[in-house]
């Protein structure tokens, strides 16, 4: 799962949204409707990305 996260402009985009998905790779545990999480690498602040950002990352091949 670590290979799915990627850094960009001082942030880490983490395309998982449940502990079971992160810890065990259980794709069935993915939470529908929750976007990936962006982590500020300086402050550690976490936030969900918005829909337009998700489409941007998908168009650049970072997310499926």
N, CA, C and O atoms as a DFTB+ gen file, in Angstrom:
256 C
 N C O
     1  1       0.812      -1.193       0.000
     2  2       0.000       0.000       0.000
     3  2       0.862       1.267       0.000
     4  3       0.426       2.309      -0.488
     5  1       2.094       1.182       0.549
     6  2       2.930       2.373       0.613
     7  2       3.220       2.942      -0.767
     8  3       3.423       4.148      -0.906
     9  1       3.244       2.092      -1.790
    10  2       3.551       2.535      -3.146
    11  2       2.465       3.436      -3.719
    12  3       2.701       4.133      -4.706
    13  1       1.297       3.435      -3.127
    14  2       0.187       4.222      -3.659
    15  2       0.245       5.685      -3.238
    16  3      -0.318       6.538      -3.924
    17  1       0.910       5.995      -2.132
    18  2       1.018       7.384      -1.664
    19  2       2.077       8.092      -2.497
    20  3       3.038       7.470      -2.950
    21  1       1.900       9.392      -2.697
    22  2       2.905      10.131      -3.451
    23  2       3.010      11.565      -2.941
    24  3       2.017      12.174      -2.544
    25  1       4.249      12.099      -2.960
    26  2       4.461      13.477      -2.519
    27  2       4.238      14.449      -3.667
    28  3       4.496      14.129      -4.828
    29  1       3.757      15.636      -3.330
    30  2       3.629      16.697      -4.323
    31  2       3.530      18.039      -3.616
    32  3       2.640      18.252      -2.793
    33  1       4.450      18.942      -3.941
    34  2       4.424      20.317      -3.433
    35  2       4.316      20.407      -1.912
    36  3       3.534      21.204      -1.395
    37  1       5.087      19.603      -1.198
    38  2       5.091      19.672       0.258
    39  2       3.965      18.914       0.943
    40  3       3.792      19.010       2.158
    41  1       3.204      18.164       0.163
    42  2       2.114      17.354       0.703
    43  2       2.324      15.904       0.317
    44  3       3.029      15.599      -0.645
    45  1       1.709      15.018       1.074
    46  2       1.675      13.608       0.729
    47  2       0.217      13.259       0.491
    48  3      -0.624      13.451       1.370
    49  1      -0.084      12.749      -0.692
    50  2      -1.450      12.332      -0.986
    51  2      -1.559      10.854      -0.651
    52  3      -0.820      10.024      -1.182
    53  1      -2.477      10.546       0.223
    54  2      -2.674       9.182       0.703
    55  2      -4.025       8.709       0.186
    56  3      -5.067       9.103       0.711
    57  1      -4.012       7.859      -0.847
    58  2      -5.280       7.481      -1.478
    59  2      -6.018       6.343      -0.782
    60  3      -6.644       5.515      -1.444
    61  1      -5.951       6.296       0.525
    62  2      -6.705       5.299       1.284
    63  2      -7.530       6.049       2.298
    64  3      -7.198       7.175       2.671
    65  1      -8.593       5.436       2.742
    66  2      -9.461       6.156       3.672
    67  2     -10.055       5.267       4.750
    68  3     -11.097       5.594       5.317
    69  1      -9.403       4.142       5.041
    70  2      -9.832       3.318       6.171
    71  2      -8.626       2.576       6.730
    72  3      -7.679       2.281       6.001
    73  1      -8.662       2.280       8.007
    74  2      -7.557       1.574       8.660
    75  2      -7.396       0.174       8.077
    76  3      -6.273      -0.271       7.841
    77  1      -8.504      -0.520       7.843
    78  2      -8.423      -1.879       7.304
    79  2      -7.773      -1.891       5.921
    80  3      -7.040      -2.818       5.579
    81  1      -8.043      -0.873       5.145
    82  2      -7.440      -0.777       3.820
    83  2      -5.943      -0.536       3.935
    84  3      -5.156      -1.150       3.215
    85  1      -5.543       0.358       4.840
    86  2      -4.126       0.661       5.023
    87  2      -3.385      -0.507       5.664
    88  3      -2.357      -0.949       5.152
    89  1      -3.899      -1.002       6.774
    90  2      -3.192      -2.029       7.546
    91  2      -3.186      -3.394       6.887
    92  3      -2.212      -4.139       6.998
    93  1      -4.279      -3.727       6.196
    94  2      -4.415      -5.091       5.689
    95  2      -4.596      -5.183       4.184
    96  3      -4.654      -6.286       3.640
    97  1      -4.686      -4.057       3.504
    98  2      -4.879      -4.066       2.065
    99  2      -6.245      -4.566       1.646
   100  3      -6.432      -4.990       0.506
   101  1      -7.195      -4.521       2.553
   102  2      -8.543      -5.024       2.295
   103  2      -9.315      -4.028       1.435
   104  3      -9.876      -3.061       1.950
   105  1      -9.342      -4.264       0.128
   106  2     -10.010      -3.348      -0.800
   107  2     -11.510      -3.226      -0.515
   108  3     -12.112      -2.196      -0.818
   109  1     -12.113      -4.256       0.058
   110  2     -13.540      -4.196       0.393
   111  2     -13.825      -3.219       1.527
   112  3     -14.976      -2.834       1.738
   113  1     -12.782      -2.812       2.262
   114  2     -12.955      -1.900       3.392
   115  2     -12.875      -0.435       2.977
   116  3     -13.019       0.455       3.815
   117  1     -12.644      -0.176       1.685
   118  2     -12.577       1.209       1.236
   119  2     -13.919       1.888       1.480
   120  3     -14.973       1.331       1.174
   121  1     -13.867       3.085       2.029
   122  2     -15.083       3.808       2.368
   123  2     -15.595       4.577       1.157
   124  3     -14.924       5.485       0.667
   125  1     -16.751       4.225       0.684
   126  2     -17.343       4.881      -0.477
   127  2     -17.664       6.329      -0.158
   128  3     -18.167       6.644       0.921
   129  1     -17.371       7.200      -1.099
   130  2     -17.707       8.596      -0.943
   131  2     -16.664       9.420      -0.216
   132  3     -16.779      10.645      -0.168
   133  1     -15.662       8.793       0.344
   134  2     -14.601       9.537       1.026
   135  2     -13.414       9.674       0.094
   136  3     -12.879       8.672      -0.380
   137  1     -12.997      10.889      -0.173
   138  2     -11.854      11.095      -1.060
   139  2     -10.541      10.785      -0.343
   140  3     -10.520      10.619       0.876
   141  1      -9.462      10.708      -1.091
   142  2      -8.144      10.512      -0.482
   143  2      -7.803      11.659       0.472
   144  3      -8.449      12.707       0.465
   145  1      -6.793      11.439       1.276
   146  2      -6.364      12.392       2.295
   147  2      -5.046      13.033       1.880
   148  3      -4.148      12.353       1.382
   149  1      -4.933      14.342       2.085
   150  2      -3.697      15.072       1.824
   151  2      -3.080      15.437       3.173
   152  3      -3.749      15.997       4.041
   153  1      -1.795      15.113       3.337
   154  2      -1.077      15.393       4.574
   155  2      -0.024      16.461       4.298
   156  3       0.803      16.300       3.401
   157  1      -0.050      17.539       5.058
   158  2       0.970      18.581       4.957
   159  2       2.226      18.043       5.632
   160  3       2.214      17.762       6.830
   161  1       3.312      17.898       4.868
   162  2       4.529      17.294       5.399
   163  2       5.247      18.187       6.404
   164  3       6.080      17.695       7.165
   165  1       4.952      19.475       6.430
   166  2       5.570      20.369       7.421
   167  2       4.823      20.342       8.748
   168  3       5.437      20.301       9.814
   169  1       3.507      20.365       8.678
   170  2       2.705      20.511       9.898
   171  2       2.034      19.219      10.361
   172  3       1.661      19.097      11.527
   173  1       1.880      18.254       9.450
   174  2       1.174      17.023       9.771
   175  2      -0.343      17.159       9.659
   176  3      -1.067      16.194       9.903
   177  1      -0.833      18.347       9.291
   178  2      -2.278      18.559       9.144
   179  2      -2.815      17.679       8.017
   180  3      -2.205      17.567       6.954
   181  1      -3.951      17.068       8.266
   182  2      -4.588      16.190       7.279
   183  2      -5.927      16.775       6.868
   184  3      -6.639      17.372       7.675
   185  1      -6.256      16.591       5.590
   186  2      -7.549      17.025       5.086
   187  2      -7.913      16.182       3.872
   188  3      -7.042      15.664       3.174
   189  1      -9.202      16.055       3.637
   190  2      -9.661      15.371       2.434
   191  2      -9.468      16.295       1.242
   192  3      -9.645      17.507       1.358
   193  1      -9.103      15.721       0.085
   194  2      -9.029      16.527      -1.125
   195  2     -10.440      16.685      -1.681
   196  3     -11.328      15.890      -1.372
   197  1     -10.642      17.716      -2.505
   198  2     -11.975      17.905      -3.074
   199  2     -12.095      17.161      -4.406
   200  3     -11.120      16.603      -4.909
   201  1     -13.279      17.163      -4.953
   202  2     -13.567      16.393      -6.160
   203  2     -12.725      16.843      -7.353
   204  3     -12.231      16.005      -8.108
   205  1     -12.556      18.147      -7.530
   206  2     -11.749      18.641      -8.650
   207  2     -10.289      18.216      -8.516
   208  3      -9.639      17.880      -9.506
   209  1      -9.781      18.233      -7.286
   210  2      -8.409      17.771      -7.069
   211  2      -8.294      16.281      -7.367
   212  3      -7.309      15.842      -7.962
   213  1      -9.286      15.505      -6.962
   214  2      -9.274      14.063      -7.242
   215  2      -9.246      13.811      -8.744
   216  3      -8.487      12.962      -9.212
   217  1     -10.060      14.534      -9.503
   218  2     -10.059      14.368     -10.961
   219  2      -8.712      14.773     -11.563
   220  3      -8.235      14.133     -12.501
   221  1      -8.101      15.827     -11.031
   222  2      -6.779      16.246     -11.503
   223  2      -5.748      15.139     -11.271
   224  3      -4.987      14.802     -12.178
   225  1      -5.721      14.570     -10.056
   226  2      -4.768      13.502      -9.765
   227  2      -5.033      12.276     -10.644
   228  3      -4.095      11.630     -11.112
   229  1      -6.308      11.959     -10.866
   230  2      -6.644      10.811     -11.721
   231  2      -6.189      11.055     -13.167
   232  3      -5.681      10.145     -13.822
   233  1      -6.371      12.277     -13.656
   234  2      -5.990      12.562     -15.046
   235  2      -4.475      12.486     -15.233
   236  3      -3.995      12.270     -16.346
   237  1      -3.725      12.663     -14.145
   238  2      -2.269      12.576     -14.239
   239  2      -1.750      11.193     -13.862
   240  3      -0.540      10.980     -13.784
   241  1      -2.666      10.253     -13.628
   242  2      -2.283       8.863     -13.378
   243  2      -1.867       8.537     -11.956
   244  3      -1.321       7.463     -11.703
   245  1      -2.118       9.454     -11.018
   246  2      -1.738       9.189      -9.631
   247  2      -2.759       8.337      -8.893
   248  3      -2.416       7.654      -7.928
   249  1      -3.988       8.371      -9.331
   250  2      -5.061       7.614      -8.679
   251  2      -5.879       6.907      -9.750
   252  3      -5.918       7.319     -10.910
   253  1      -6.523       5.839      -9.328
   254  2      -7.403       5.142     -10.287
   255  2      -8.851       5.346      -9.916
   256  3      -9.741       4.839     -10.599
